[in-house]
Amino acid sequence: MVIKVIDVTIRGIDDEVYSEFSAEARRQKKTIGELVTEAMREYLQRSAGGVLICNRQEVIVSKSDLMELGMPVSFHRIERLIFGDDVDFETFKKYVGFISRCKYVEVPKSIPKLYTYSLKFRHCTEVVRRE
């Protein structure tokens, strides 16, 4: 897959916000462009009607949790994210937006192994598929 990258100039950004954002990029050893791209993706996900759950220690998700919400949900910066055995592949594809920067993600065997390498799983430290 080829990702097209463009250069842009953005005017009117608050100096203080830019300084903090730039410092965060350095802490994460990323470019400002990489961090802005992540922020844009997350914004688009939320504005498309999805839900973002972030900065939690542990989140355990069942099929009924996903279906009751009735819209895509994305997970960001979760220490331990665990999907129940009742979460089938179709439900996962339909209701999970993306999973990013989570330290440990555990999925049931219904999720194909190669799918855990897809763009849906971004920068996760460890992804485990229960057998």
Backbone as a chain_set.jsonl record, in Angstrom:
{"seq": "MVIKVIDVTIRGIDDEVYSEFSAEARRQKKTIGELVTEAMREYLQRSAGGVLICNRQEVIVSKSDLMELGMPVSFHRIERLIFGDDVDFETFKKYVGFISRCKYVEVPKSIPKLYTYSLKFRHCTEVVRRE", "coords": {"N": [[0.837, -1.17, 0.0], [0.616, 2.166, -0.887], [1.228, 5.223, 0.585], [0.247, 8.447, 0.159], [1.941, 11.439, 0.726], [1.715, 14.811, 1.672], [2.938, 18.193, 1.698], [2.075, 20.871, 3.787], [1.076, 24.212, 4.694], [0.075, 25.723, 7.612], [-1.722, 28.331, 8.882], [-2.249, 30.563, 11.648], [-2.165, 29.153, 14.082], [-2.272, 28.806, 17.556], [0.421, 29.98, 19.512], [1.211, 28.885, 22.045], [-0.17, 26.432, 22.147], [0.966, 25.195, 19.913], [3.658, 25.008, 20.753], [3.434, 23.235, 22.955], [2.408, 21.012, 21.607], [4.484, 20.441, 19.832], [6.498, 19.793, 21.686], [5.357, 17.464, 22.748], [5.443, 15.813, 20.493], [8.223, 15.501, 20.248], [8.712, 14.119, 22.672], [7.444, 11.723, 22.102], [9.036, 10.871, 20.118], [8.417, 11.476, 17.446], [7.531, 13.013, 14.312], [6.133, 16.291, 13.865], [4.315, 16.253, 11.808], [3.521, 13.537, 11.741], [2.177, 13.335, 14.185], [0.156, 15.247, 13.829], [-1.238, 14.069, 11.723], [-2.244, 11.765, 13.035], [-3.915, 13.046, 14.906], [-5.744, 14.273, 13.177], [-6.929, 12.001, 11.992], [-8.203, 10.868, 14.236], [-9.974, 12.931, 14.887], [-11.606, 12.951, 12.587], [-12.735, 10.416, 12.844], [-14.27, 10.702, 15.202], [-15.986, 12.78, 14.387], [-17.437, 11.504, 12.489], [-19.411, 10.259, 13.785], [-18.635, 8.334, 15.523], [-17.395, 6.899, 18.626], [-14.899, 7.705, 20.988], [-12.755, 6.093, 23.157], [-10.447, 6.67, 25.588], [-7.22, 6.78, 27.241], [-7.291, 4.966, 29.549], [-6.952, 2.553, 32.179], [-7.761, -0.218, 32.139], [-9.93, -1.859, 29.91], [-12.688, -3.815, 29.292], [-14.446, -5.458, 26.839], [-17.542, -6.515, 25.588], [-19.598, -8.327, 23.193], [-22.248, -7.434, 23.389], [-21.83, -4.935, 24.563], [-20.685, -3.502, 22.432], [-22.747, -3.667, 20.5], [-24.93, -2.466, 21.807], [-24.127, 0.184, 21.915], [-24.2, 0.888, 19.244], [-22.781, 2.246, 17.288], [-19.608, 2.958, 15.669], [-16.736, 2.402, 17.727], [-13.71, 3.623, 18.958], [-10.481, 2.926, 20.313], [-7.983, 4.297, 22.314], [-4.788, 4.645, 23.636], [-4.987, 2.739, 25.83], [-4.199, 0.802, 28.61], [-4.676, -1.999, 29.091], [-6.618, -3.735, 26.939], [-9.313, -5.697, 26.436], [-11.142, -7.972, 24.568], [-14.148, -9.756, 24.761], [-14.891, -13.32, 24.524], [-17.272, -13.6, 23.162], [-17.306, -11.747, 21.142], [-17.638, -11.628, 17.851], [-16.176, -11.853, 14.523], [-17.573, -10.331, 12.524], [-19.058, -8.486, 14.088], [-16.94, -7.186, 15.321], [-15.626, -6.015, 13.076], [-17.637, -4.267, 12.248], [-18.228, -2.563, 14.46], [-15.872, -1.724, 15.745], [-13.773, 0.921, 15.479], [-10.921, 1.975, 15.361], [-7.876, 0.887, 16.913], [-5.525, 2.251, 18.832], [-2.207, 2.87, 19.967], [-2.322, 1.269, 22.258], [-1.232, -0.645, 25.024], [-1.527, -3.418, 25.62], [-3.461, -5.656, 23.917], [-6.098, -7.88, 23.721], [-7.669, -10.289, 21.83], [-10.466, -12.359, 20.804], [-10.418, -15.766, 19.466], [-11.98, -15.644, 17.224], [-11.279, -13.502, 15.702], [-9.432, -13.023, 12.856], [-5.979, -13.876, 12.626], [-4.208, -12.46, 10.861], [-5.681, -10.172, 10.492], [-5.227, -8.753, 12.776], [-2.946, -7.426, 12.208], [-3.667, -5.349, 10.661], [-4.549, -1.991, 9.516], [-6.38, -1.2, 11.371], [-5.373, -1.75, 13.845], [-3.183, 0.181, 15.383], [0.066, 1.035, 16.149], [0.245, -0.554, 18.504], [1.537, -2.076, 21.4], [1.487, -4.843, 22.194], [-0.349, -7.415, 20.777], [-2.577, -9.926, 21.343], [-3.966, -12.977, 20.385], [-6.428, -14.971, 21.55], [-6.466, -18.485, 21.808]], "CA": [[0.0, 0.0, 0.0], [1.374, 3.402, -0.99], [0.571, 6.336, 1.262], [0.661, 9.726, -0.41], [2.235, 12.429, 1.749], [1.794, 16.158, 1.116], [3.411, 19.255, 2.578], [1.087, 21.939, 3.915], [1.348, 25.315, 5.607], [-1.133, 26.051, 8.362], [-1.584, 29.625, 9.538], [-3.203, 30.892, 12.71], [-2.126, 28.231, 15.217], [-1.874, 29.423, 18.822], [1.824, 29.687, 19.835], [1.327, 28.014, 23.216], [-0.629, 25.099, 21.75], [1.984, 24.635, 19.019], [4.832, 24.654, 21.56], [3.11, 22.019, 23.703], [2.254, 19.936, 20.632], [5.828, 20.153, 19.363], [7.183, 19.097, 22.779], [4.782, 16.115, 22.809], [5.999, 15.067, 19.357], [9.597, 15.125, 20.612], [8.64, 13.086, 23.712], [7.047, 10.468, 21.465], [10.003, 10.61, 19.051], [7.682, 11.547, 16.188], [7.504, 14.329, 13.685], [4.878, 17.009, 14.058], [3.418, 15.76, 10.764], [2.944, 12.254, 12.167], [1.228, 13.586, 15.265], [-0.99, 15.957, 13.248], [-1.998, 13.065, 10.969], [-3.004, 10.99, 14.025], [-4.975, 13.898, 15.456], [-6.761, 14.436, 12.132], [-7.666, 10.733, 11.88], [-9.072, 10.742, 15.401], [-11.038, 13.927, 14.74], [-12.528, 12.468, 11.561], [-13.462, 9.279, 13.415], [-15.286, 11.218, 16.124], [-16.986, 13.578, 13.679], [-18.247, 10.584, 11.687], [-20.428, 9.671, 14.638], [-18.078, 7.299, 16.368], [-17.06, 7.199, 20.011], [-13.499, 7.458, 21.302], [-12.455, 5.784, 24.557], [-8.999, 6.811, 25.667], [-6.525, 7.011, 28.51], [-7.849, 4.129, 30.609], [-6.072, 1.472, 32.645], [-8.248, -1.484, 31.583], [-11.271, -1.85, 29.332], [-13.131, -5.135, 28.851], [-15.543, -5.194, 25.913], [-18.319, -7.673, 25.13], [-20.377, -8.102, 21.978], [-23.42, -6.62, 23.719], [-21.351, -3.564, 24.757], [-20.521, -2.888, 21.114], [-24.032, -3.578, 19.813], [-25.777, -1.485, 22.502], [-23.684, 1.516, 21.522], [-24.799, 1.061, 17.922], [-21.935, 3.031, 16.392], [-18.209, 2.557, 15.833], [-16.002, 2.887, 18.888], [-12.261, 3.508, 18.812], [-9.779, 2.842, 21.586], [-6.693, 4.961, 22.201], [-3.998, 4.718, 24.876], [-5.542, 1.884, 26.877], [-3.146, -0.092, 29.098], [-5.125, -3.375, 28.801], [-7.886, -3.756, 26.222], [-9.656, -7.113, 26.276], [-12.428, -8.251, 23.934], [-14.698, -11.025, 25.217], [-14.998, -14.415, 23.559], [-18.514, -13.485, 22.394], [-17.145, -10.766, 20.058], [-17.329, -12.31, 16.592], [-15.461, -11.038, 13.541], [-18.48, -9.361, 11.888], [-19.336, -7.432, 15.07], [-15.691, -6.457, 15.48], [-15.428, -5.174, 11.885], [-18.679, -3.238, 12.161], [-18.316, -1.642, 15.592], [-14.581, -1.236, 16.249], [-13.185, 1.849, 14.512], [-9.497, 1.7, 15.362], [-7.243, 0.64, 18.211], [-4.21, 2.859, 18.668], [-1.333, 3.146, 21.115], [-2.687, 0.471, 23.426], [-0.079, -1.467, 25.396], [-1.856, -4.838, 25.528], [-4.79, -5.884, 23.344], [-6.394, -9.308, 23.642], [-8.864, -10.523, 21.02], [-10.839, -13.779, 20.764], [-9.945, -16.51, 18.297], [-12.834, -15.343, 16.07], [-10.641, -12.439, 14.917], [-8.319, -13.626, 12.118], [-4.646, -13.445, 13.05], [-3.677, -11.434, 9.967], [-6.461, -8.938, 10.682], [-4.625, -8.008, 13.889], [-1.843, -6.64, 11.642], [-4.253, -4.365, 9.755], [-4.517, -0.585, 9.937], [-7.281, -1.021, 12.512], [-4.501, -1.84, 15.015], [-2.089, 1.121, 15.108], [1.08, 1.287, 17.167], [-0.044, -1.271, 19.747], [2.737, -2.764, 21.856], [1.305, -6.284, 22.138], [-1.684, -7.876, 20.414], [-2.652, -11.361, 21.6], [-5.194, -13.648, 19.941], [-6.675, -16.162, 22.362], [-6.727, -19.718, 21.025]], "C": [[0.888, 1.242, 0.0], [0.57, 4.512, -0.33], [1.13, 7.617, 0.685], [0.829, 10.724, 0.722], [2.339, 13.787, 1.067], [2.358, 17.111, 2.165], [2.368, 20.356, 2.599], [1.624, 23.028, 4.842], [0.039, 25.661, 6.291], [-0.878, 27.352, 9.1], [-2.576, 29.733, 10.69], [-3.234, 29.921, 13.876], [-1.612, 28.979, 16.44], [-0.452, 28.996, 19.181], [1.974, 28.693, 20.977], [0.925, 26.579, 22.878], [0.416, 24.44, 20.857], [3.22, 24.199, 19.798], [4.605, 23.367, 22.339], [3.025, 20.811, 22.769], [3.62, 19.482, 20.123], [6.63, 19.385, 20.423], [6.67, 17.659, 22.909], [5.313, 15.247, 21.674], [7.427, 14.616, 19.667], [9.602, 14.023, 21.66], [8.317, 11.727, 23.109], [7.994, 10.051, 20.339], [9.308, 10.506, 17.684], [7.853, 12.924, 15.586], [6.168, 14.982, 14.0], [3.856, 16.532, 13.029], [2.751, 14.448, 11.135], [1.881, 12.47, 13.233], [-0.023, 14.308, 14.754], [-1.859, 14.977, 12.46], [-2.836, 12.207, 11.91], [-4.175, 11.793, 14.57], [-6.097, 14.087, 14.434], [-7.597, 13.174, 11.968], [-8.664, 10.587, 13.022], [-10.244, 11.727, 15.329], [-12.076, 13.454, 13.72], [-13.357, 11.293, 12.068], [-14.594, 9.769, 14.31], [-16.377, 11.977, 15.382], [-17.876, 12.717, 12.794], [-19.295, 9.87, 12.539], [-19.927, 8.573, 15.534], [-17.783, 7.818, 17.769], [-15.588, 6.865, 20.221], [-13.365, 7.219, 22.796], [-10.937, 5.827, 24.68], [-8.518, 7.019, 27.1], [-7.164, 6.273, 29.683], [-6.842, 3.042, 30.974], [-6.488, 0.143, 32.005], [-9.671, -1.299, 31.084], [-11.562, -3.265, 28.839], [-14.411, -4.934, 28.057], [-16.216, -6.496, 25.501], [-19.047, -7.32, 23.834], [-21.572, -7.206, 22.276], [-23.023, -5.163, 23.988], [-21.273, -2.837, 23.418], [-21.869, -2.675, 20.432], [-24.961, -2.558, 20.47], [-25.411, -0.066, 22.116], [-24.205, 1.858, 20.135], [-24.015, 1.928, 16.965], [-20.482, 2.613, 16.612], [-17.581, 3.168, 17.085], [-14.517, 2.628, 18.65], [-11.617, 3.581, 20.184], [-8.376, 3.396, 21.408], [-6.031, 5.046, 23.576], [-4.67, 4.001, 26.056], [-4.409, 0.943, 27.311], [-3.468, -1.547, 28.744], [-6.518, -3.298, 28.185], [-8.197, -5.207, 25.899], [-11.059, -7.239, 25.68], [-12.878, -9.637, 24.359], [-14.78, -12.056, 24.111], [-16.249, -14.33, 22.697], [-18.416, -12.487, 21.241], [-16.71, -11.509, 18.794], [-16.719, -11.322, 15.595], [-16.355, -9.975, 12.901], [-18.793, -8.195, 12.819], [-18.102, -6.557, 15.25], [-15.476, -5.5, 14.307], [-16.403, -4.004, 11.859], [-18.566, -2.174, 13.248], [-16.983, -1.156, 16.167], [-13.947, -0.377, 15.157], [-11.694, 1.609, 14.354], [-9.028, 1.496, 16.796], [-5.833, 1.197, 18.075], [-3.515, 3.097, 20.002], [-1.78, 2.46, 22.402], [-1.51, -0.448, 23.744], [-0.355, -2.953, 25.212], [-3.291, -4.962, 25.023], [-4.973, -7.388, 23.214], [-7.708, -9.48, 22.896], [-9.197, -12.016, 21.033], [-10.352, -14.439, 19.478], [-10.81, -16.254, 17.061], [-12.246, -14.239, 15.182], [-9.44, -13.044, 14.189], [-6.973, -13.016, 12.507], [-4.112, -12.317, 12.163], [-4.434, -10.111, 10.088], [-5.861, -8.099, 11.809], [-3.402, -7.213, 13.439], [-2.359, -5.52, 10.743], [-4.142, -2.951, 10.323], [-5.459, -0.297, 11.103], [-6.498, -1.036, 13.819], [-3.267, -0.978, 14.739], [-1.191, 1.295, 16.327], [0.742, 0.663, 18.521], [1.196, -2.09, 20.125], [2.609, -4.274, 21.719], [-0.153, -6.603, 21.82], [-1.68, -9.397, 20.519], [-3.994, -11.876, 21.116], [-5.358, -14.909, 20.756], [-6.982, -17.354, 21.457], [-7.713, -20.598, 21.734]], "O": [[1.812, 1.346, 0.807], [-0.604, 4.718, -0.637], [2.339, 7.849, 0.715], [-0.044, 10.844, 1.582], [2.969, 13.914, 0.016], [2.264, 16.86, 3.366], [1.835, 20.734, 1.556], [2.51, 22.788, 5.662], [-0.982, 25.866, 5.635], [0.083, 27.459, 9.862], [-3.613, 29.07, 10.696], [-4.231, 29.864, 14.596], [-0.622, 29.706, 16.357], [-0.137, 27.806, 19.164], [2.775, 27.762, 20.89], [1.598, 25.628, 23.276], [0.719, 23.258, 21.023], [3.773, 23.132, 19.532], [5.48, 22.502, 22.381], [3.506, 19.726, 23.097], [3.879, 18.285, 19.999], [7.352, 18.443, 20.098], [7.452, 16.74, 23.152], [5.601, 14.068, 21.879], [7.797, 13.478, 19.379], [10.397, 13.088, 21.566], [8.846, 10.704, 23.543], [7.793, 9.024, 19.691], [9.565, 9.598, 16.893], [8.264, 13.872, 16.255], [5.199, 14.31, 14.355], [2.67, 16.418, 13.337], [1.562, 14.257, 10.88], [0.813, 11.859, 13.189], [-1.133, 14.015, 15.197], [-3.086, 15.051, 12.523], [-4.005, 11.943, 11.63], [-5.291, 11.284, 14.682], [-7.274, 14.062, 14.795], [-8.817, 13.245, 11.824], [-9.822, 10.229, 12.808], [-11.373, 11.38, 15.674], [-13.279, 13.545, 13.963], [-14.543, 11.186, 11.758], [-15.732, 9.313, 14.195], [-17.558, 11.842, 15.702], [-18.954, 13.152, 12.39], [-19.986, 8.974, 12.055], [-20.713, 7.94, 16.239], [-17.907, 9.009, 18.054], [-15.088, 5.868, 19.7], [-13.804, 8.035, 23.606], [-10.227, 5.115, 23.97], [-9.271, 7.37, 28.008], [-7.533, 6.884, 30.685], [-5.991, 2.667, 30.168], [-5.663, -0.541, 31.399], [-10.503, -0.672, 31.74], [-10.79, -3.839, 28.071], [-15.355, -4.31, 28.542], [-15.551, -7.457, 25.114], [-19.1, -6.157, 23.435], [-21.878, -6.308, 21.491], [-23.789, -4.251, 23.677], [-21.734, -1.704, 23.286], [-22.108, -1.618, 19.849], [-25.701, -1.86, 19.777], [-26.284, 0.794, 22.002], [-24.606, 2.994, 19.882], [-24.538, 2.313, 15.92], [-20.16, 1.987, 17.621], [-17.869, 4.309, 17.447], [-14.124, 1.552, 18.199], [-12.141, 4.217, 21.1], [-7.663, 3.021, 20.478], [-6.652, 5.468, 24.551], [-4.886, 4.579, 27.121], [-3.738, 0.353, 26.465], [-2.635, -2.246, 28.167], [-7.471, -2.855, 28.825], [-7.448, -5.869, 25.181], [-12.027, -6.694, 26.209], [-12.095, -10.586, 24.326], [-14.744, -11.727, 22.925], [-16.296, -14.919, 21.617], [-19.345, -12.385, 20.44], [-15.569, -11.957, 18.683], [-16.748, -10.11, 15.807], [-15.931, -8.829, 12.753], [-18.795, -7.042, 12.388], [-18.206, -5.333, 15.322], [-15.18, -4.322, 14.507], [-16.037, -2.887, 11.494], [-18.79, -0.995, 12.975], [-16.976, -0.254, 17.004], [-13.626, -0.858, 14.07], [-11.25, 1.095, 13.327], [-9.699, 1.883, 17.754], [-5.033, 0.681, 17.295], [-4.13, 3.464, 21.003], [-1.631, 3.007, 23.495], [-0.865, -0.971, 22.835], [0.498, -3.678, 24.699], [-4.22, -4.434, 25.632], [-4.117, -8.085, 22.669], [-8.728, -8.901, 23.268], [-8.313, -12.846, 21.249], [-9.933, -13.769, 18.534], [-10.41, -16.614, 15.953], [-12.672, -14.067, 14.04], [-8.517, -13.534, 14.841], [-6.85, -11.805, 12.69], [-3.612, -11.317, 12.678], [-3.876, -9.049, 9.813], [-5.975, -6.873, 11.799], [-2.875, -6.409, 14.208], [-1.563, -4.813, 10.125], [-3.702, -2.749, 11.455], [-5.343, 0.743, 11.75], [-6.908, -0.408, 14.795], [-2.403, -1.364, 13.951], [-1.656, 1.663, 17.406], [0.934, 1.291, 19.562], [1.821, -2.716, 19.269], [3.51, -4.926, 21.191], [-1.069, -6.131, 22.493], [-0.883, -10.073, 19.868], [-5.036, -11.286, 21.401], [-4.533, -15.819, 20.674], [-7.685, -17.218, 20.456], [-8.054, -21.67, 21.235]]}, "num_chains": 1, "name": "protein.A"}
